[in-house]
């Protein structure tokens, strides 16, 4: 009780604002006391409202009270300091709801400084002191404050659990070892901890090694980021320079054409005006001559008429104007046509080359390509809707089912002429170009069908898929499979199926063919570098053979 009384005295002489012993104490009108600097600072914040209050009871005062030091209270605080009174613990020293409290403190408990695994109690710094001074207590195991000390007590026997049962993988007390765990493999908790500690250290070493490896990977990736940024910046800069040069070249050619047109315009206009002036002079001369002849025609003197007629009847040589109507009046229209032709050619070149440029950009891939899916569900994530391009279909191929299905017919179809049409082999290409990661399936029937991919610029005249270096084809026969590329065949083994799955990872250069039934079986895989977008293709052997791109979504 004496200790509690001292604690009350401490609180009585503490400032409720700073929670420390009063310094230069002042007593305000409501009777409460504060440090002079503390209450001044509190009231300074209330100056704008011109109403001042007590921080505790909230009684208000107007005007602001004049503060005078309470000399009696100040003297009392100084006297108590000399007799050993110390400042009250700050609020942060007391245990809150989330803290471990000292089990010995009475009244308002202080935060625990350590917990004892032998005493199964927690202590503040003051009450922990015997564990440092008393010899038997020095042997106790002290740990950081813990809320789980009671978990070390056996709920059945209310004894400390110092034994570990390896059979049941749990901590037990010594009574449990001769009761419910009798005959089990048991060791002291300390021994089990030592063994697990060794395992823990091994695990930590592995983790630390992985951390080092990952940090190296992160560093490498950061270097890759910097390298990609540098390369991209340089590519943008170089591309802008090249396109600027192209624009400048076109502008120069435009200026040259303009200058030539204007120069030729000036020449032609000058020639026309020169001829025009000559003709106008001739007209003037002829009019004058006509007037003189008219006048002569009215002369009544026959001798005068005959004398003047010979000189007036003679005409000068006429100006040659035969070239005026030699050619149609086109003038510079042919120049416009020539420039238009150049524009069309440039557009075609840009359209053709732009695909390669775009593909080259998208093929930049710092990280390794993702692994190929292992299940059909995994492949279906990359499913593509593919339709056939009627402009490429051989005239004996009938397209149906929204251009997803092709059938080899004996009668020719009424297709219009088109430069993309295959005219030597019974083949057709897809309308869609294929880049990135794609998957599709082909359901086929008949004697023999090629399931293929090809570049757009493959020859249209008499070259079957797989017989050049611009196409890859799986030959699906009723009895066997073969893979064709660059006119080289590779035997392929695998279960017969009327459905073939095709997986393409354009960036990784991977092309895989699967036999699809209840399961998927890999038939053949190609590893190469694709330099252009690919198009799905089909080739047929006999009349009646069909193949259809399946709807997978």
Phi, psi and omega in degrees: 000328179299318180297321179295323178296318177298319180299320178294322178298317179302314181294327181294331182254021179253146176279128183285354177271309181263351179063019177246172176301146182300136175237127185048059187297141174232148178246125182268179191299332181279353176101354181271153186243145180217164168296141181301315181294327181291312182289328176298313179299323180294316182286332177302326180287342180261005184302323183297325181276343180061019175234127187244141187226166175276130181300339183261300185271348178068017173295138185258154181224137175216127000284187180297125182295148174276128185267130177231134182298135175278095188295326181293316180292323179296317180295321180295318179298316180297320180295319181292328176298320182292332180272005173108003178291128179250163179297144178295146178302141176293158182305324184291351177275342180276150182284132175259184182300330183267357185262162172270122183269154175292132181282348184262326182304140172253162184070223179284118189276143175276162176295143176288142178263325178213158171243145181252125181284346178270310178286339185055046178217160179245147187225145168282176184301320182294312185280351176277342187307320179303330179291344176264338187257322185274127187302310181299326182285339180297336182278351181290152180270113178262138179226172175300152183310131184228138176271355188255021182300323183291344176290346177276359179261130178294123182291342183269317185250356180057037177243157178292135180271106181245003184241148178240125178268114181287332181294317183257000178052054178208158177276141181221165174268177184291332178289326178296327183293337178252006182242260184290337182250021181298131180087354179281160176283106183237147175220168177293150179300325179295320180293317179296320178299318181300316180292316179294329178296321177297316177298320179299317180297321177297317179297319179296320178299318178296317180297314180297323177295318178295323177299314178300317180297316180293323178295321176297317179298317179298319179296318178297317180296322177297320176297322178295319178301314180297319180294318178298316180298316179297314182296318180295316179300317180293320179297318178297315180298312180296318180297318179298320178298315182296313179295326176297318177298318178297316179297317180297320179296316179296318178298321178295316179296322176298317178295319179298315180298316179301315181296317179296318179298313181296320179296313179294324176301313181299317180298311183293318179297321179298315179298316181295316181294322178299314178295321180298317179297319179298317180294321179294321177297318180296320178298315179300314180297317181294321178296318178299314180298320181297320179295317180296318179294324179296316178297319180296325183295341180263004178288130182270340180281114183294321181294320179295318179302311183292330180289320185270338186301315183303321183284328182278336184280348181281127180254148176285164180297132181289151176290136180287113180239018183294337185280352187295320185251022183291318184242158177294156185278072178266325182054246188260013179298327179296328177296314178302318179297319180295318178293321178298319178298319177298317178301313180298319179295318179296320178298319178296317180296315180297320180296318181291315184282332183298324178301315179295320179297312181299317180295319179300321179294313184289343180278355175292117184215105182290315184278158177294147179295150180293150182295154179293139179303156181253343182236162179296324177299322177295320179293323184295343176296338182249021184297138178242140173274115186244134174234159183268147182269111181301333181289346179257347188290134172300149187295348178263007179256125178263124178262141180209185181053049180065034180066023174266341185241141177233139179231134180278114185251153176283330178269147181280148179268159184268064176274146175282159180295138179206138182295339180276355186284136174287128183239002180239339180227153183278076188230165177204148177246161178285158175284326186273139172274152187238118173223174181069217180252122185224150174219138175210164180230145180238124175262120185235157176211158182116205184268321188199130178219139173263128171257119194222168165229150183206160171284157182296327186270021176297148181298141179265359189247095165071016179246117182286151176306138179088353182261015176213183182266017179241013180206152180229133188217139171260118180276109182260105178255163179294339184249340188200172173242148169218147175251136183238135170205132178056037177068021176243129181259145177233121178299141181233131178253149180162165182292141177293138178205146178277359180236130180242130175260139180236126178242129181236127168243093189300316182295318182282349181072031183251131175227119185234140177245134182235144168272122187250122172217234174289332175234170177251130180238125179293127178263312183201142178231138179249136173239113185207194174236118179270129185256353180217164171300149180255159177230138177288144183222160177224142174229143185238156185249309186240154175303136179097344177297139179228157174208139183224135173281120188284147172281121185247351182253000000 
